[in-house]
Amino acid sequence: QMATRVFGLQMDYEKPEETAFKGIKAFRYFLRSIGMPINFSELGAKEKDIPLLVEKFGLGDGRTGGFVHLSSEDIAAIYRIAAHADI
């Protein structure tokens, strides 16, 4: 939905994952255009920083999220994927 609603891309109903990938590309382009880092390396973070990043996330009651509830372990797993992502 972000690809079509925010970035105005055409939905490919035959290959919705293509629309998703184009949306990701558009989002990365947007982040670059405003000078935002798009991966751990550009942020200056390392995998060893993940526990601190999870702590700084500020879960409060231990979970976050509206659509899918995420625990600190879930967030750490997402950060690990981001740390190794080749964007």
Summary of the structure (lengths in Angstrom):
residues: 87
radius of gyration: 15.4
end to end distance: 21.0
largest distance: 41.8
contacts: 177
relative contact order: 0.12
helix: 57%
strand: 5%
